[in-house]
Amino acid sequence: MAVFLVVEDEPLIRFLLSDELVDAGHTVIEAASALEAVAVLGRCDHLDGMITDVDMPGGLSGLDLMRLVRSTRPETSVWVASGRDVRSQIDPGVFFLPKPYDYRELAYLVSERAHVKQVLATDQQRTG
């Protein structure tokens, strides 16, 4: 269905979220830090969405990563997750996920968003 980048420094959270997305039929690329995600972005041609934690080690935050993706890949949907309320710091069009969240529910919401984007893209191709 869709390709997602999951950026989370907590291995268990990253695994559980990735597992739900894979179970929903998506391809998942994992990164344990924003720096690792930047490397993934450099070699990944297509990305439908990115889910990123805010607070991560390595000097770059999830908010930095959000800004990078929004400026270089505006067609990519972005979800920012945090236990802190960072809504005032995220770009318009970016989804905020308050932690803790339900992995299955999140996978469903992300899947629905990806499906809507695919339908709209197909309609645009048909109508030219």
N, C-alpha and C positions, 0 to 999 in steps of 0.2 A: 504494500500500500504506500507508505510514506517512509522517508528517511529522517531520523531524529538524532540529534546530538544531545546526550545527557551529561551535564557537567556538575559533578558533585564530589566533594572530597571525602565524604563519609562512605566507605565501601558498602555497607549494608543498605543504606538508602539508595545508592546508585544501582546496586544489584536488584533490589525490589522494584524500583521504578522501571528499570530496563526490562526486567522479566515481564512485567505487566504489558509494556509496549510490544514486546516480541509476541506475547500471547495474543495480542490484538492484531497481529499480522504485520507489524512494522519492522523495518530494519533499524537497528540501534547502534550508534557509535558512542563509546563511553570515553570520558576524560575525567581525570581525578583533580584537575586544576584548570584555571583559566589559561595558563601558559600552555598546558597540554592541548587544550581546546584550540588555541591559536594555531598550533602545529597541524591539528586535524583539519582546520579550515583551509590551510594552505594546500592540502592535497586532496580535498573533497570537492568535486565539481558540483554536486547537487545536494541540497539540504532543504527539507521541507520545514523543519522546526528545530528549535533548541530550547531545552529546559536547563536553567542554570541556577545553582545556589549563589547567594551573594557573597558570603564570607568564606574565603578560601586562602590557603597558603600560597606563597610564591610571588607576591607583589601586585598581581592583577586581581581585581575583584570580579564578581559576576556582573556588577554594574558596568565596569570597564568593558567586559566582553559583550554585554548587551549593546553598548554604543558602537563597538567595532562591527558587530553583525548588522546592526540597523544601518550603518553607513555604507557597508560594502555589499550587503545582501538584503536589500529592503524587502524582497519577496519572501524572506524566511520569517515564519512566525516565531516569536520569542516569549517564553514564560520565565519569570524571575521568582525564585522561591526564597523565603527568609522567615525566620522566627521574629524578626523585627519588622515594623511597618515602614517599608521603604517606598510606598506608592508615590510619594512626592518626588522621588529621585528617578523614577523610571520614565522612559519615553512614551509619548502617546502611541497607542496601538500595541503596547507590550502588556502582557497579562501578568498580574501579580498573584502568586500562590502563597498564602500564609501557611507556615509550618506549625504544627504537623498537618499533613494532608493525607487523604485516603488514596493509596496508590492506584487502586482499581478505578475509582471515580476520576482521578486525574488522567489515567490512560484513556478512559472513555471520552472525556472532554477534549483531549488532544486529538484523538481519532476523529471526533466529529468536526473539529476545526480543519483538519487535513482533508477530510472528505468534502467539505464545503468549498475549500480552495480548489480542489481538483475538478469539481463540478463547474465552478465559475470559469476556470481555465479552459475546460472543454467547450463551454458555451461561447467563450470569446474566440476560440479557434474556428468554430463553426460559422460564426457571424462575421468574422474577419475584422 
